[in-house]
């Protein structure tokens, strides 16, 4: 069973349906016991970093996510959910994140369109069970902020948007995708499937 963590901010329905289409049981839940008993967990997210962290703290789910990550079972952050895995964000002021991975979330700066929106090609940076057997291709992004990881070993894939932009991260059992795999056609679904297979 895959827990889709419901803390009040996220594209829960589309992620849940994508998990089910791939043949796995998905449960959208805010119940700590259900989350902690799951074989895999997904932390989705749409919106502002500070609001998301406030919701996680107020619901008590911050501790649940940290406990889940410490259990060694696979955890995947999607879009804002990936950014929350990191130490801090400058979105609308300074905010502390879950600090499961070292690094900072910063706004795109430059004479180009923000948010970064549309289909961009992934470039794989290092080997990972998440990428095994896959070929580089295009996935769908919508974001105004991006992650600068402190540790290059945590960087699994980047995309190019006037600079190298963090697209997939991973350390141990903790993974993140800046794009929406459930909206990213064939490659997105294959990446999501790779994660789900790690949960067995």
Secondary structure as GFF3:
##gff-version 3
##sequence-region A 1 200
A	DSSP	beta_strand	2	5	.	.	.	ID=ss1
A	DSSP	alpha_helix	12	21	.	.	.	ID=ss2
A	DSSP	beta_strand	26	29	.	.	.	ID=ss3
A	DSSP	alpha_helix	32	37	.	.	.	ID=ss4
A	DSSP	beta_strand	40	43	.	.	.	ID=ss5
A	DSSP	alpha_helix	49	59	.	.	.	ID=ss6
A	DSSP	alpha_helix	61	70	.	.	.	ID=ss7
A	DSSP	beta_strand	74	78	.	.	.	ID=ss8
A	DSSP	alpha_helix	80	84	.	.	.	ID=ss9
A	DSSP	beta_strand	86	89	.	.	.	ID=ss10
A	DSSP	beta_strand	95	96	.	.	.	ID=ss11
A	DSSP	beta_strand	101	107	.	.	.	ID=ss12
A	DSSP	beta_strand	116	124	.	.	.	ID=ss13
A	DSSP	beta_strand	138	143	.	.	.	ID=ss14
A	DSSP	beta_strand	145	149	.	.	.	ID=ss15
A	DSSP	three_ten_helix	152	154	.	.	.	ID=ss16
A	DSSP	beta_strand	155	160	.	.	.	ID=ss17
A	DSSP	beta_strand	164	171	.	.	.	ID=ss18
A	DSSP	beta_strand	174	177	.	.	.	ID=ss19
A	DSSP	three_ten_helix	181	183	.	.	.	ID=ss20
A	DSSP	alpha_helix	185	198	.	.	.	ID=ss21
###
